[in-house]
Amino acid sequence: MQSNTLLKPEAAADTAALMREMRARVIEAASISREGHIPSALSILDILWVLYDRVLNITPTSIHSKHRDRCVLSKGHASLGLYAVLAEKGFFPRYALESFGQFESFLGGHPDSNKVPGVEASTGSLGHGFPIAVGMALGLRIQKLPARVFAIVGDGECNEGTIWEGAALAAHHRLDALTCIVDYNHSTDRALGMGDIGAKFRAFDWAVREVDGHDHGALYEALTWRPGAPVCVVANTIKGHGCKAMENDPAWHHRSPTAKELPDLLGALS
Protein backbone atom coordinates (compact mmCIF):
# COMPACT_ATOMS: atom_id res chain seq x y z
CA MET A 1 0.00 0.00 0.00
CA GLN A 2 1.46 3.36 -1.00
CA SER A 3 1.18 6.55 1.04
CA ASN A 4 -2.41 7.68 1.44
CA THR A 5 -3.01 11.39 1.95
CA LEU A 6 -6.58 10.66 3.05
CA LEU A 7 -5.39 8.79 6.16
CA LYS A 8 -3.34 9.92 9.13
CA PRO A 9 0.14 8.28 9.25
CA GLU A 10 -0.77 6.05 12.17
CA ALA A 11 -3.98 4.92 10.46
CA ALA A 12 -2.08 4.16 7.26
CA ALA A 13 0.43 2.09 9.25
CA ASP A 14 -2.40 0.15 10.91
CA THR A 15 -3.97 -0.51 7.51
CA ALA A 16 -0.67 -1.75 6.08
CA ALA A 17 -0.33 -4.18 9.00
CA LEU A 18 -3.89 -5.38 8.48
CA MET A 19 -3.25 -5.97 4.78
CA ARG A 20 -0.23 -8.13 5.64
CA GLU A 21 -2.36 -10.08 8.09
CA MET A 22 -5.09 -10.70 5.51
CA ARG A 23 -2.50 -11.82 2.94
CA ALA A 24 -1.26 -14.32 5.50
CA ARG A 25 -4.80 -15.61 6.06
CA VAL A 26 -5.26 -16.11 2.32
CA ILE A 27 -2.03 -18.07 2.00
CA GLU A 28 -2.66 -20.13 5.14
CA ALA A 29 -6.20 -21.05 4.03
CA ALA A 30 -4.93 -22.20 0.65
CA SER A 31 -2.14 -24.17 2.29
CA ILE A 32 -4.58 -26.02 4.56
CA SER A 33 -7.00 -26.89 1.78
CA ARG A 34 -4.38 -27.47 -0.92
CA GLU A 35 -6.68 -25.36 -3.10
CA GLY A 36 -7.18 -21.79 -4.24
CA HIS A 37 -5.82 -19.12 -6.58
CA ILE A 38 -3.56 -17.19 -4.21
CA PRO A 39 -1.95 -14.64 -6.60
CA SER A 40 -5.34 -13.65 -8.05
CA ALA A 41 -6.71 -13.15 -4.54
CA LEU A 42 -3.73 -11.02 -3.51
CA SER A 43 -3.95 -8.79 -6.58
CA ILE A 44 -7.48 -7.64 -5.64
CA LEU A 45 -7.12 -7.57 -1.85
CA ASP A 46 -6.45 -3.82 -1.67
CA ILE A 47 -9.38 -3.10 -4.02
CA LEU A 48 -11.74 -5.20 -1.92
CA TRP A 49 -10.59 -3.64 1.34
CA VAL A 50 -11.13 -0.08 0.14
CA LEU A 51 -14.56 -1.05 -1.17
CA TYR A 52 -15.81 -2.77 1.99
CA ASP A 53 -14.08 -0.49 4.48
CA ARG A 54 -14.74 2.92 2.96
CA VAL A 55 -17.02 2.86 -0.08
CA LEU A 56 -19.80 0.28 0.01
CA ASN A 57 -23.01 0.97 1.89
CA ILE A 58 -23.34 -2.55 3.26
CA THR A 59 -22.88 -4.24 6.64
CA PRO A 60 -23.46 -7.76 7.96
CA THR A 61 -26.88 -6.62 9.22
CA SER A 62 -27.95 -5.01 5.94
CA ILE A 63 -27.14 -7.79 3.47
CA HIS A 64 -30.83 -8.29 2.67
CA SER A 65 -31.75 -4.62 2.46
CA LYS A 66 -32.76 -3.53 -1.03
CA HIS A 67 -31.02 -0.21 -0.32
CA ARG A 68 -27.58 -1.79 0.13
CA ASP A 69 -24.78 -1.41 -2.37
CA ARG A 70 -23.76 -4.52 -4.31
CA CYS A 71 -20.33 -5.93 -5.16
CA VAL A 72 -20.00 -8.80 -7.63
CA LEU A 73 -16.69 -10.64 -7.83
CA SER A 74 -16.94 -11.70 -11.46
CA LYS A 75 -13.45 -13.26 -11.36
CA GLY A 76 -14.73 -15.77 -8.85
CA HIS A 77 -11.55 -17.85 -8.71
CA ALA A 78 -10.09 -15.03 -6.57
CA SER A 79 -12.64 -15.87 -3.87
CA LEU A 80 -10.06 -16.13 -1.07
CA GLY A 81 -9.46 -12.38 -1.28
CA LEU A 82 -13.17 -11.69 -0.91
CA TYR A 83 -13.52 -14.18 1.95
CA ALA A 84 -10.64 -12.60 3.87
CA VAL A 85 -12.24 -9.16 3.63
CA LEU A 86 -15.77 -10.38 4.45
CA ALA A 87 -14.42 -12.19 7.51
CA GLU A 88 -12.52 -9.10 8.66
CA LYS A 89 -15.70 -7.01 8.32
CA GLY A 90 -17.74 -9.48 10.37
CA PHE A 91 -19.89 -11.17 7.72
CA PHE A 92 -18.75 -14.52 9.15
CA PRO A 93 -16.13 -15.62 11.71
CA ARG A 94 -12.46 -15.38 10.77
CA TYR A 95 -11.83 -18.97 11.82
CA ALA A 96 -14.13 -20.14 9.03
CA LEU A 97 -11.34 -19.32 6.56
CA GLU A 98 -9.55 -22.44 7.80
CA SER A 99 -12.34 -24.55 6.27
CA PHE A 100 -11.91 -23.06 2.80
CA GLY A 101 -12.24 -25.57 -0.01
CA GLN A 102 -12.92 -28.50 2.32
CA PHE A 103 -15.80 -30.99 2.18
CA GLU A 104 -19.11 -29.36 3.22
CA SER A 105 -17.47 -25.97 3.83
CA PHE A 106 -19.57 -22.97 2.84
CA LEU A 107 -16.42 -21.33 1.51
CA GLY A 108 -15.85 -22.90 -1.88
CA GLY A 109 -13.28 -22.27 -4.55
CA HIS A 110 -15.80 -19.96 -6.20
CA PRO A 111 -18.20 -17.77 -4.16
CA ASP A 112 -21.73 -19.09 -3.70
CA SER A 113 -24.44 -16.51 -3.00
CA ASN A 114 -26.65 -19.21 -1.46
CA LYS A 115 -24.05 -20.07 1.18
CA VAL A 116 -21.72 -17.15 1.90
CA PRO A 117 -23.08 -14.08 3.73
CA GLY A 118 -22.26 -10.95 1.76
CA VAL A 119 -21.78 -12.69 -1.60
CA GLU A 120 -24.16 -11.19 -4.17
CA ALA A 121 -23.77 -13.68 -7.04
CA SER A 122 -22.36 -17.15 -7.61
CA THR A 123 -19.51 -16.59 -10.03
CA GLY A 124 -16.46 -18.26 -11.49
CA SER A 125 -17.36 -18.94 -15.10
CA LEU A 126 -15.54 -15.93 -16.50
CA GLY A 127 -17.60 -13.24 -18.18
CA HIS A 128 -20.84 -14.05 -16.36
CA GLY A 129 -20.62 -12.01 -13.17
CA PHE A 130 -20.29 -8.67 -14.93
CA PRO A 131 -23.57 -9.00 -16.90
CA ILE A 132 -25.27 -9.93 -13.61
CA ALA A 133 -23.99 -6.64 -12.16
CA VAL A 134 -25.32 -4.77 -15.20
CA GLY A 135 -28.71 -6.35 -14.60
CA MET A 136 -28.58 -5.36 -10.92
CA ALA A 137 -27.84 -1.75 -11.83
CA LEU A 138 -30.69 -1.70 -14.34
CA GLY A 139 -33.05 -3.20 -11.77
CA LEU A 140 -32.09 -0.57 -9.21
CA ARG A 141 -32.71 2.12 -11.83
CA ILE A 142 -36.20 0.75 -12.53
CA GLN A 143 -36.97 0.62 -8.80
CA LYS A 144 -35.61 4.15 -8.34
CA LEU A 145 -33.21 2.97 -5.64
CA PRO A 146 -29.96 4.93 -5.08
CA ALA A 147 -27.73 1.93 -4.36
CA ARG A 148 -24.53 1.42 -6.33
CA VAL A 149 -23.20 -1.72 -8.01
CA PHE A 150 -19.54 -2.66 -8.39
CA ALA A 151 -18.17 -5.53 -10.47
CA ILE A 152 -14.58 -6.78 -10.31
CA VAL A 153 -13.33 -8.44 -13.49
CA GLY A 154 -9.91 -9.65 -14.59
CA ASP A 155 -7.96 -8.57 -17.63
CA GLY A 156 -8.13 -12.14 -18.94
CA GLU A 157 -11.86 -12.09 -18.35
CA CYS A 158 -12.08 -9.16 -20.74
CA ASN A 159 -11.44 -11.68 -23.52
CA GLU A 160 -15.05 -12.81 -23.01
CA GLY A 161 -17.66 -11.34 -25.36
CA THR A 162 -20.20 -11.02 -22.55
CA ILE A 163 -18.04 -8.29 -20.99
CA TRP A 164 -18.44 -6.08 -24.04
CA GLU A 165 -22.11 -6.96 -24.55
CA GLY A 166 -22.69 -5.86 -20.95
CA ALA A 167 -20.60 -2.72 -21.46
CA ALA A 168 -22.69 -1.74 -24.50
CA LEU A 169 -25.96 -2.28 -22.63
CA ALA A 170 -24.80 -0.32 -19.57
CA ALA A 171 -23.74 2.64 -21.71
CA HIS A 172 -27.00 2.57 -23.69
CA HIS A 173 -29.00 2.87 -20.45
CA ARG A 174 -26.53 5.33 -18.86
CA LEU A 175 -26.23 3.17 -15.76
CA ASP A 176 -24.34 5.74 -13.70
CA ALA A 177 -24.63 3.65 -10.52
CA LEU A 178 -22.44 0.95 -12.08
CA THR A 179 -18.66 0.72 -11.68
CA CYS A 180 -16.57 -1.97 -13.33
CA ILE A 181 -13.16 -2.50 -11.74
CA VAL A 182 -10.65 -4.21 -14.03
CA ASP A 183 -7.96 -6.04 -12.07
CA TYR A 184 -5.26 -5.45 -14.68
CA ASN A 185 -2.55 -7.79 -13.42
CA HIS A 186 -1.52 -8.78 -16.98
CA SER A 187 -2.19 -12.45 -16.38
CA THR A 188 -3.58 -12.79 -19.89
CA ASP A 189 -0.59 -11.28 -21.69
CA ARG A 190 0.92 -14.69 -22.49
CA ALA A 191 -2.28 -15.71 -24.32
CA LEU A 192 -3.92 -12.57 -25.66
CA GLY A 193 -2.74 -9.09 -24.73
CA MET A 194 -5.59 -6.69 -24.00
CA GLY A 195 -3.61 -3.51 -24.62
CA ASP A 196 -5.30 -0.30 -23.47
CA ILE A 197 -8.41 -1.59 -21.68
CA GLY A 198 -9.38 1.93 -20.68
CA ALA A 199 -9.52 2.97 -24.34
CA LYS A 200 -11.76 0.02 -25.09
CA PHE A 201 -14.25 1.03 -22.37
CA ARG A 202 -14.13 4.65 -23.56
CA ALA A 203 -15.07 3.39 -27.03
CA PHE A 204 -18.20 1.96 -25.41
CA ASP A 205 -18.95 5.41 -23.93
CA TRP A 206 -17.85 4.68 -20.37
CA ALA A 207 -16.06 7.14 -18.09
CA VAL A 208 -12.62 5.75 -17.25
CA ARG A 209 -10.05 6.22 -14.51
CA GLU A 210 -6.70 4.40 -14.40
CA VAL A 211 -5.07 3.94 -10.99
CA ASP A 212 -2.48 2.01 -9.05
CA GLY A 213 -4.59 -0.86 -7.75
CA HIS A 214 -2.58 -1.06 -4.54
CA ASP A 215 -2.78 2.64 -3.63
CA HIS A 216 -5.70 3.01 -1.24
CA GLY A 217 -6.02 6.74 -1.66
CA ALA A 218 -6.13 6.55 -5.45
CA LEU A 219 -8.60 3.69 -5.29
CA TYR A 220 -10.89 5.57 -2.93
CA GLU A 221 -10.97 8.63 -5.16
CA ALA A 222 -11.70 6.55 -8.27
CA LEU A 223 -14.35 4.38 -6.59
CA THR A 224 -16.27 7.38 -5.24
CA TRP A 225 -16.17 9.22 -8.59
CA ARG A 226 -19.67 9.80 -10.00
CA PRO A 227 -19.42 11.45 -13.46
CA GLY A 228 -22.98 10.62 -14.52
CA ALA A 229 -22.05 7.62 -16.69
CA PRO A 230 -20.98 4.01 -16.11
CA VAL A 231 -17.46 4.03 -14.68
CA CYS A 232 -14.55 1.75 -15.47
CA VAL A 233 -11.67 1.82 -13.01
CA VAL A 234 -8.61 0.20 -14.57
CA ALA A 235 -6.63 -0.91 -11.52
CA ASN A 236 -3.02 -1.69 -12.41
CA THR A 237 -2.10 -4.50 -10.04
CA ILE A 238 0.60 -7.07 -9.42
CA LYS A 239 -0.46 -10.70 -9.44
CA GLY A 240 0.55 -12.09 -6.05
CA HIS A 241 1.08 -8.60 -4.61
CA GLY A 242 2.80 -8.55 -1.24
CA CYS A 243 4.35 -12.01 -1.59
CA LYS A 244 7.57 -11.57 -3.56
CA ALA A 245 7.98 -15.29 -4.23
CA MET A 246 4.64 -15.31 -6.05
CA GLU A 247 4.58 -11.92 -7.74
CA ASN A 248 4.09 -12.23 -11.51
CA ASP A 249 5.11 -15.90 -11.44
CA PRO A 250 2.56 -17.92 -13.48
CA ALA A 251 3.69 -21.13 -11.76
CA TRP A 252 1.77 -20.00 -8.65
CA HIS A 253 -1.51 -19.31 -10.48
CA HIS A 254 -3.25 -22.39 -9.05
CA ARG A 255 -0.80 -23.86 -6.59
CA SER A 256 -0.72 -24.03 -2.83
CA PRO A 257 2.41 -23.82 -0.67
CA THR A 258 3.73 -26.94 1.00
CA ALA A 259 4.22 -27.10 4.76
CA LYS A 260 7.92 -26.50 4.14
CA GLU A 261 7.32 -23.44 1.95
CA LEU A 262 4.67 -21.82 4.13
CA PRO A 263 6.87 -20.29 6.91
CA ASP A 264 9.17 -18.61 4.40
CA LEU A 265 6.25 -17.19 2.43
CA LEU A 266 4.58 -15.82 5.53
CA GLY A 267 7.81 -14.40 6.89
CA ALA A 268 8.52 -12.48 3.69
CA LEU A 269 5.12 -10.82 3.31
CA SER A 270 5.14 -7.06 2.80
Buried (B, 14 or more C-beta within 10 A) or exposed (E): BEEBEEBEEEEBEEBBEBBBEBBBBBBBBBBBBEBBBBBBBBBBBBBBBBBBBBBBEBBEEEEEEEEBBBBBBBBBBBBBBBBBBBBBBEBBEBEBBBBBBBEEBBBBBBBBBEEBEBBBBBBBEBBBBBBBBBBBBBBBBEEEEEBBBBBBBBBBBBBBEBBBBBBBBBBEBEBBBBBBBBBBBBBBEEEEEBEEBBEBBEEBBBBBBBBBBBBBBBBBBBBEEEEEBBBBBBBBBBBBBBBBEBBBBEEBBBBBBEEEBBEEBBEEBE
